[in-house]
Amino acid sequence: MQVGNAHYRFEKDLPKKAVLFPLSGALLLPGGRLPLNIFELRYLQMIDFALSSDRLIAMIQPALDGAIRSDGEPELCKVGCLGRIVSVSETGDGRYLIALQGVCRFRIVEEANVKTPFRQAKIAPFLTDIAEDQGAEKVDRTALLNTFRAFLEANDMEADWEGVNNAGNATLVNALSMMAPYGPAEKQALLEAPDLRTRAETLVAITEIALARDRDDYVANLQ
């Protein structure tokens, strides 16, 4: 997999330790691009740290049950996604605007005892993620597009169908998963799907549930 100017082909290309950026509701997937507005001091320092080393940041959600550690920091989900900083700009008012491109998912092995203001952890990368488009041919593209079209119609939205139709299955599944307006639990389920086909099926199922709920709410409001 190529991300920006870097190539990630083998285990040796991936870190065994990474800086952690806990952010609820944020979903980064391999190959996807996530824009971020960085303003908190410790995370500005984290960006500087990453830029001076491997440019990698481990995006991860706080634990879904809201558990808090004794030091006041949130417990974390066990699975996140490594992203490489592929663009960065300074705003002039102390913020960074960055874009992360997903490299691969990871599992936290052990959080590191560090003196930096931002958290770090030993991680185990998902090596299967760096095999581009692995399993893409097993995705039910028709079901995915039909559900996406129904979601757009229900929400009176438009899409760039030329771009959608030209996108490969892996790009399509991951892009739709990242842009889907669902909560932290649904985002984590999409992240932790074991393969691309399962992620697509999970996205279809979540969307169908949301559409059915919206229809029920609409009928209830008419009564």
C-alpha positions as CSV (number, residue, x, y, z in Angstrom):
1,M,0.0,0.0,0.0
2,Q,1.2,3.5,-0.8
3,V,0.1,6.4,1.4
4,G,1.5,9.7,0.4
5,N,5.2,9.3,-0.3
6,A,5.5,6.2,1.9
7,H,5.1,2.5,1.0
8,Y,3.8,0.0,3.5
9,R,4.4,-3.5,2.2
10,F,5.8,-5.6,5.0
11,E,5.6,-5.8,8.8
12,K,8.9,-4.0,9.1
13,D,7.3,-0.9,7.4
14,L,4.9,-0.5,10.3
15,P,5.6,0.8,13.8
16,K,5.4,-1.3,17.0
17,K,4.6,1.9,19.0
18,A,2.4,4.9,18.0
19,V,1.0,8.1,19.4
20,L,-2.7,7.9,20.2
21,F,-5.4,10.4,19.2
22,P,-8.6,9.4,21.0
23,L,-11.6,11.0,19.2
24,S,-15.2,9.8,19.6
25,G,-17.2,9.3,16.5
26,A,-14.2,9.6,14.2
27,L,-13.7,6.7,11.7
28,L,-10.5,6.2,9.7
29,L,-10.2,3.2,7.5
30,P,-7.3,1.9,5.3
31,G,-7.0,4.1,2.2
32,G,-9.6,6.6,3.5
33,R,-8.8,10.3,4.1
34,L,-9.8,12.1,7.3
35,P,-9.5,15.9,7.7
36,L,-8.9,17.1,11.3
37,N,-8.8,20.5,13.0
38,I,-6.1,20.3,15.7
39,F,-6.3,23.0,18.4
40,E,-5.7,21.4,21.8
41,L,-2.1,22.1,23.0
42,R,-1.1,18.5,23.7
43,Y,-2.4,17.4,20.2
44,L,-0.5,20.2,18.5
45,Q,2.6,18.8,20.2
46,M,1.5,15.3,19.1
47,I,1.4,16.6,15.5
48,D,4.9,18.1,15.8
49,F,6.1,14.8,17.3
50,A,4.7,12.8,14.4
51,L,6.0,15.1,11.8
52,S,9.5,14.8,13.2
53,S,9.3,11.0,13.0
54,D,7.2,8.6,10.9
55,R,4.2,11.0,10.4
56,L,1.9,8.3,11.8
57,I,-1.0,8.8,14.2
58,A,-3.1,6.1,15.8
59,M,-6.8,7.2,15.6
60,I,-8.9,5.4,18.2
61,Q,-12.2,6.0,20.0
62,P,-12.7,6.3,23.7
63,A,-14.3,3.2,25.2
64,L,-17.9,3.0,24.2
65,D,-19.1,2.5,27.8
66,G,-17.6,5.8,28.8
67,A,-15.2,4.3,31.4
68,I,-12.6,6.8,32.8
69,R,-9.2,5.9,34.2
70,S,-8.0,7.1,37.6
71,D,-6.1,9.9,36.0
72,G,-9.2,11.3,34.4
73,E,-8.4,10.1,30.9
74,P,-10.8,7.9,29.0
75,E,-10.4,4.2,28.6
76,L,-9.9,3.3,25.0
77,C,-11.4,0.9,22.5
78,K,-8.9,-1.9,21.6
79,V,-8.9,-1.4,17.9
80,G,-8.1,1.7,15.9
81,C,-6.5,2.7,12.6
82,L,-3.1,4.1,11.8
83,G,-3.1,7.2,9.6
84,R,-0.2,9.0,7.9
85,I,-0.2,12.8,7.8
86,V,-0.4,13.5,4.1
87,S,-1.1,17.3,4.3
88,V,-0.7,19.9,7.0
89,S,-1.3,23.7,7.1
90,E,-1.0,26.3,9.8
91,T,-4.0,28.6,10.3
92,G,-2.2,31.5,11.8
93,D,-4.3,31.3,15.0
94,G,-2.5,28.4,16.6
95,R,-4.3,25.5,14.9
96,Y,-3.2,22.8,12.4
97,L,-5.4,21.6,9.6
98,I,-4.3,18.1,8.7
99,A,-5.4,15.2,6.6
100,L,-4.7,11.6,7.6
101,Q,-4.8,8.8,5.1
102,G,-5.5,5.4,6.6
103,V,-2.7,2.8,6.5
104,C,-4.0,-0.1,8.5
105,R,-5.9,-1.0,11.6
106,F,-4.2,-2.0,14.8
107,R,-4.9,-3.5,18.2
108,I,-3.5,-1.9,21.4
109,V,-1.1,-4.3,23.0
110,E,-0.2,-2.2,26.0
111,E,-0.4,1.5,26.7
112,A,3.1,3.0,27.2
113,N,4.3,4.8,30.3
114,V,5.5,8.1,28.7
115,K,6.3,11.6,29.8
116,T,4.8,13.2,26.7
117,P,1.5,15.1,27.2
118,F,-0.2,12.8,24.6
119,R,-0.7,9.1,25.0
120,Q,1.3,6.4,23.3
121,A,0.9,2.6,23.0
122,K,2.5,-0.6,21.8
123,I,0.4,-1.8,18.9
124,A,-0.1,-4.8,16.8
125,P,-0.9,-3.7,13.2
126,F,-3.4,-5.7,11.1
127,L,-1.0,-6.8,8.4
128,T,-3.8,-8.0,6.1
129,D,-4.9,-4.4,5.6
130,I,-1.8,-3.4,3.6
131,A,-2.7,-5.9,0.9
132,E,-4.6,-3.5,-1.4
133,D,-8.2,-4.3,-2.2
134,Q,-8.0,-7.7,-0.5
135,G,-11.4,-9.4,-0.7
136,A,-12.9,-6.5,-2.8
137,E,-14.3,-8.9,-5.3
138,K,-16.5,-10.5,-2.7
139,V,-18.4,-7.3,-1.9
140,D,-22.1,-7.2,-3.0
141,R,-21.8,-3.9,-4.8
142,T,-25.4,-3.9,-6.0
143,A,-26.8,-4.2,-2.5
144,L,-24.4,-1.5,-1.3
145,L,-25.4,0.9,-4.0
146,N,-29.1,0.2,-3.6
147,T,-28.9,0.9,0.1
148,F,-26.8,4.1,-0.5
149,R,-29.3,5.3,-3.1
150,A,-32.2,4.7,-0.7
151,F,-30.4,6.6,2.1
152,L,-29.8,9.6,-0.3
153,E,-33.4,9.6,-1.3
154,A,-34.7,9.4,2.3
155,N,-32.5,12.4,3.2
156,D,-33.0,14.4,0.1
157,M,-29.3,14.3,-0.8
158,E,-27.4,14.0,-4.1
159,A,-24.2,12.1,-4.9
160,D,-21.5,12.3,-7.6
161,W,-22.7,9.1,-9.3
162,E,-20.0,9.2,-11.9
163,G,-17.4,9.1,-9.1
164,V,-19.3,6.5,-7.2
165,N,-19.6,4.2,-10.3
166,N,-15.9,4.7,-11.1
167,A,-14.7,3.8,-7.6
168,G,-13.3,0.4,-6.8
169,N,-15.1,-1.7,-4.2
170,A,-12.6,-1.1,-1.5
171,T,-12.6,2.6,-2.0
172,L,-16.4,2.7,-2.2
173,V,-17.0,0.6,1.0
174,N,-14.5,2.5,3.1
175,A,-15.5,5.9,1.8
176,L,-19.2,5.3,2.5
177,S,-18.4,3.8,5.9
178,M,-16.4,6.9,6.9
179,M,-19.0,9.4,5.7
180,A,-22.0,7.6,7.2
181,P,-23.7,9.7,9.9
182,Y,-23.8,7.0,12.6
183,G,-22.7,7.0,16.2
184,P,-19.5,5.7,17.9
185,A,-20.8,2.2,18.3
186,E,-21.7,1.8,14.7
187,K,-18.4,3.4,13.6
188,Q,-16.5,0.9,15.8
189,A,-18.5,-2.0,14.3
190,L,-17.5,-0.9,10.8
191,L,-13.9,-0.5,11.9
192,E,-13.7,-3.9,13.5
193,A,-15.4,-5.8,10.6
194,P,-12.9,-8.6,9.8
195,D,-12.9,-8.1,6.1
196,L,-14.2,-5.8,3.3
197,R,-17.3,-7.9,2.5
198,T,-18.3,-8.0,6.2
199,R,-17.8,-4.2,6.4
200,A,-20.1,-3.7,3.4
201,E,-22.7,-6.0,4.9
202,T,-22.5,-4.2,8.2
203,L,-22.9,-0.9,6.6
204,V,-25.9,-2.1,4.6
205,A,-27.5,-3.6,7.8
206,I,-26.9,-0.4,9.8
207,T,-28.4,1.8,7.1
208,E,-31.4,-0.4,6.6
209,I,-32.1,-0.2,10.3
210,A,-31.8,3.5,10.3
211,L,-34.1,3.8,7.2
212,A,-36.7,1.5,8.9
213,R,-36.5,3.6,12.1
214,D,-37.0,6.8,10.1
215,R,-40.1,5.3,8.3
216,D,-41.6,4.2,11.6
217,D,-41.0,7.7,13.1
218,Y,-42.7,9.3,10.1
219,V,-45.7,7.0,10.3
220,A,-46.0,7.6,14.1
221,N,-46.0,11.4,13.5
222,L,-48.9,11.0,11.1
223,Q,-51.0,9.2,13.6
